[in-house]
Amino acid sequence: MRSFLKKKPFAARSLSSSESDEEREYEVEKILDDKIGKDGRYYLVKWLGYAKKQSTWENEDRFENAKEILEEYKKCLKGSGRREMEKILDDEMREDGKYYLVKWKRCDDSMNTWRNEQEFKHDRRLVKDYEKRKNRSEPRRKIAQESEAKRRLRQKTVNSSVDYYDCF
């Protein structure tokens, strides 16, 4: 079933005409993330036909016509009464700290989310597992890069070496 939310048009957000005040229905492609705000829980909505960077945070109250997709999101991220992280897939530094890309149990990869390292301060197990995997794979990557660099250097040396007889 298709899920729609009413909201102001994307292009009309900066307009001041009365038409910009009208709400239109937009189809929800998927819910990417959630957070707690001043007015309750908010969900990051990816809109069908729009780029991911145009995703918007929508209050839970707005999901009257999109209950199924919201329930699917909640079901995926909940296990035995709370969210269960399966493993960390990647990390990146941002202005406000380090973030980890989390794979959730019983969820497909489209539900992976970035979480601030502060969320792991009480349970560092997943972070430690990730760091071990990352450290094990780095020497192999480094060796491959060094081998490629040596191969290029060898090739360059062979191609640029001058034969003694070429000097005469």
N, C-alpha and C positions, 0 to 999 in steps of 0.2 A: 504494500500500500504506500502511496506517495504521501509525504509529510510537508505541510506548508506552514509558514509563519507570516503574520502581517507585520510590515515594518515600512519605514520611509524608504523611498527609492535610493539606491546607491548614488546615482548621479545628482539627485536633488538635495543631498545633505548640505551642500554649501549654498543652495539657492534660498532666497527669502520669500519667494512667491507663495501664495496660498496653496498652489498645487504641490509644493514640497511638503506640506503638512499632511497630505493624504497618504494613507498607508496602502501599500500594495501587498499582494501575497507573493512570497518567494519560496521556492522549493528547497528543503533541507537535503543536502547530499549526504552529509554525515556529521556527527559530533566529534570534534577532535580532542577536546580537553574540558576540564571543569575547574572551578575555583569557588571559594566562599568570598562573597563581597558584603558590603554594608547592608544590602537589601535581600540577602539570602544567597542561594547557590546560582552561579552563572555557568553557562556552557558555551564553549567556543564552537560556532556553527560554520561549517564549510557549505556555501551555497551552490546549488547546481547551476552550472554554466558560468561561474565566476572563479577567478583565480584564488588560490589559497590565501594570498596576502589580503584579500578582501573579506576574509572570515571575520565575524564579529562576535562579541560576547553578548549573549542574550540571557535575560533572567528566566529562571525556571517557570515562572508564572505565564510566560508567553508561549509555552508549548501546548496550548489547548488543542490545536489541530495537528500536533506532531507527537502525540503521546507514545505511539509505537516505537518510533526511532529513539526517543528518550529512554523508554523502558529497555530497549535492546542495548543501549549504551550502558545503562546502570547494571543490567544483568551481566554483561561482559566483564565489567570492572569489579564486580562483587563476587566474592567467594566466601562461603561460611560467615557471612555477615560483614565482611570488610574486604577492601581491595587486596589482591595478592599479586605482588610483583614476582615475575618469573626470573628475569635477569636483566642486567644492564648491557646494552648493545654498543654504546658509544658515549663520548663525553665531549664537551666544548666549553671554552671560557667565554663568558659574556661580561658586560660592564658590571653587572650586579653579582658576579660569582660564577662558580663552576656548575654546569648542568649535566645531567646524565639522561640518555635516551633509554627509557624503560619499556621492556616487553612485559605485558600483563598475562597472567595465566588465563587460559581458556579464551584468549582473544586473538584475532588475526593481526597481522603486522600493521594494518591501517589504523589500529587503535594505540600504537606505540606513542608515548608522550615524553616530552622533556620535563624533568623534575630537578628543582634546585637541590644542591648537595645538602642543604639544611634539613631536608626531609629524611636524610639518612643518618642524622647525628645519633639516634638512639639504637639503630641497628645497622652496623657497618658491614655485615656479612656479604651483601650483594656487591658492595663497592670493592671489598677485598677480593672476591671472586673475579670481578671484572678486571681489576688491576693485575691479578695473576695471569689471566688469559691475555691481556694486552702485553705484559712483559714477556710472556713466552713467544708471542708472535713477532715482537719487535726485532729480536736477534735474526730471525729468518729473513725479515724484510730488509734489515741492514746488510746481511750477507748478500742478498740478491742485488741490492743497490751497489755494493762494493764490487761484486763480480761484473756487473754491467759497466761500471766505471773503468775497471781494469781492462775489460774487453775492448772498450772504445779507445783507451790509451794504447793498447797493443796494436789495434788496427791503425791508429793514427801514426804510431811509430813505424810500422811496416810500410805504410803508404808514403811517409815522408823521408824514409832512409834513402840515402844516395849511394848508388853502386859506385865502387872505386873507378870502374872503367868509364862511367858516365862523365867523369871530370875531364877527359881528354878529347 
